[in-house]
Amino acid sequence: MSPGPLSAEVAEDEALARLLEEGQRGDTGTVEHYGAATDAVVERYGPVDAPAIVLVHGGYFRPGVDRTHSRPQARALAAQGWQVLLPEYRRVPGAACTTTEDLAALDAHLRDQHVDVRAWVGHSAGGALVLWRALAPELPPVRVVALAPVADLDAAVAQRLGGDAVRDWVGAGPRDAPMTYARLDPIRLAARAPEALERVHLVHGTSDATVPVGQTEDFPAARTLVRDAHHFDLIDPASRHWPAVLGAIRG
């Protein structure tokens, strides 16, 4: 039997608290700057000559939610033999394009270093950002795995997900900032770049209480729905659902 909404919310809160605690201790990787912004740093885990994964953390685009809770995931993926790149990026309310500017700078930085990036993997808001990375026409092709992504910004605004997180990040709703939504919204970008969808895989838990599973079900790309998984199961190496995530990342 699937857990109810309340139990899923409690489970998510408990999992996030544990991931934050684990992320605050132990290995934090090798840190380097990749761009001009103060926040433009990336932590590297695993062997430097291994195929790489760029791991983009979530947090509903809020400035106060950084990469700490994604460190256990980064360490677990590194233990599987990947080089894992866990970036920080700007999340400036009302200046959403600074986020994608940073990630584009990271992409250029890694290409300049000839890093063998096999996939961009992102969770929640980070899932939206890796979908942007796959579908942005100005960037080279890459495979992405979006975990519980915010894939439809209009729906996120209409449903006030994350306490109006998307509206706060953009600084306006879709009607008042149509060009910004056109540049950032994965579902809009998908309509303009259908050929890129072959490199996209979405993974979502059916008991997600933070980002509704409909965000993935309504997106026109390959998907895996993980029965009874909640929002943070998809980035938690201790979760019984973690093998499904590994399988999607391995492709």
N, C-alpha and C positions, 0 to 999 in steps of 0.2 A: 504493500500500500504506500502511495506517495505521501510524504509529510505535508501537513497543511501549511498555509502561508505563515502563521505565527511561528511554528516550529522551524520552518526554513529560515525565517528572519533571525531567530535565536541562534541557529546553527551557523549562519553567516557571520553574525557578530562574534561568536566564539572563535570561529576559524580565523577571522581577520585579526582578532586580538593576539592569537597565538602566532600567526605569521609575522605580525609586527614585532612581537617579542623576539622571535627567532632571527628576524632581520636585523635587529639592533645589536646582536652579538654574533661572533664568529667572523668568518672570512667576508670581507667586503670587496674583494677583487683588486685589480690594479686600476687606479683611477687616472684618466687623462682628459684633457680638454679637447673638444672637437670643433668648437666655434667661438665666436667673439663674445657671446652672452655669458655672464657669470655662471648661469645655471647649465651651460652646455658642457656637461661632463658625462663620461661613460665609464662604467665599471666593466672590466674584462675578467672573465672566469674561464678556467679550463686551458687546454693546450693551445698555444698561440698559432700553431701550424695546422690545427684541425679545421674542418668546415665550420662556418660560423652561423649563429642564429642571433638576430637582433630582437631583443625582448623589450617590448614597450609596455610599461606599467599603466594601470588604470587609476581611477580616483575621481571619475566624473569631472575631469578637467579643473578640479579645484586646486588653487595654489598650495593649500596646506597638506595635500596628499602626495608624498614623494615616492621614490622607488623602494623604500625600506621593505614594504610588505612583499615585494617581488624577489627579494634576495634568496629566500629558500627555493623558489622555483629555478632561479638562475643557477644555484649550486647543484640542484638535482639534475638539471640538463647538462651541466658541465661534467657531472659524474657519469653521464651516458656517453661521454666522449666528444661533445661539441665544445667549440669555443663560443662562449655566450657573452654578448655585448648588451649591457643593461644601461640605457641612457637616461639621463635627466633632461628635461626640456621645459621651456617656459609655458606657464598656464596663466595668462594675464586676462582677467575679466575685461571684456570689451575689445580685446585685441587678439582674437583667436588665431589669426594668421601667423602670429609670432611662433605658435606651436609648430605649425607645418614648416615654417622657415628653418627652425632648429632641426627638425627631422630631415629636411632636404640637405642641410649642411652636414649632418651626420652621414647621410648617404654618400655625399661627395667625398667626405673625409675617408670613409672606408674604401671607396673606389680608388682614391689616391694612394692608399696604403696597400692596395691589391689584396684586400681581405676577401676570402672566398665565402661570401654570404650566400647561404642556401635558402634561407627563409627569414621573413620578418614575422614575429609572433607577438600578438598583443591581446590584452585582456580588458574587457569593459570599454572605458573610453580609449584605452590603448588599442582595443579591437577596431574601433572606428578609425583610429589613426593608421593602423596597418592596412586597412581597406583603402584609405586615401592613398597610401604609399603604392599599393598595387594598381590603382585606377587613375592616378594623376598622369595626364598625358605627357607632361614635361620630364618625367623620370623614366629610367630604363626598366624593363620588365623584371619582376621578381615574384617568387612564390610567397604567399602569405597564409597564415593560419590565424583566424580571428576568434578568440575565445570569449563567449558571452558578449558580443560586440553591441555597441550603440550604432546600429547600421542604418537607421532611418531617423534623421534629425528632426524632421517635421513631426513624426509620431512621438519622439522624445519630448518635444516642446508641448505638444497637445496633451500628453499624459503627465506632464510636469515631473518627469523622471529625475531622481536625485535632487528633489526640491528646486526645480527649475534650473538644473545644472547647465543644460545646453544653452538656454536663453542667457544665462549669466556669462557663460564663456564667450558667446558671440557678441553679447551686448544688446541684442534685439531679437525679435522673432523673425520668422521667414518672410513675412510680408514687408517688414521694414528693412531687411538686409538681404534682399534676394541674391545679390552677387556673391556675398560671403557664403551663403548656404550653397550656392551653385559650385563654389570652389571646394567646399569641405564635406558636403553630405555624401556618404558612400552610395546611397541608393540613386541619387541623381547622377553621380559619376558612372555608376554601373550602366545606366541607360545610354551613356555616350561612349563607353568603352567595352562593349560586350565581349570582344576578343580576349580582354585581360581576365575575364571571369574564369577562364580555364585554369588559372593559377591561384584561385581563391578557394579556401575551405573554411567554413564556419563551424564552430563547435559550441553547443549550448546545453546547459542542464535544464531538464524539464521542470525542476522545482526551484528555479531561479526567482528569488524575491526582490532582486535589485534591478535587473534588466530583464523585462519580459521576454520569454522565449519567442514570442511573435516577431521580435526584431530580427531573429535569424530565419524563422519560418517564412517570412515574407520577402527575403532577399534572394535574388535570382542566381544563386551559386550553389556549389556542392556543400552539403551540410551533414553533420553528425549530431543527433540529439541524444544526450546522455541521460538515460532514465534515472529519475530521482536525484540527480546531481543539483546542488545549489550553486550560487554564484562563485564562491571561493573554492569549491571542490576542483575547479578547472585549473587552479594555480597552486594547489596544495599537494606536495609530494606524499603527504601522509594519508591522503584521501583514497578510498577504495576505487575512485573513478580516475585516478591519475594514469593508469595504463591506457585508457581510451584517449587521453590527451597526448600521451607519447606516441601512440599509433598514428594520430592525425598529423603530428609534427614530422614524424618519419616519412609520411606520405606513402 
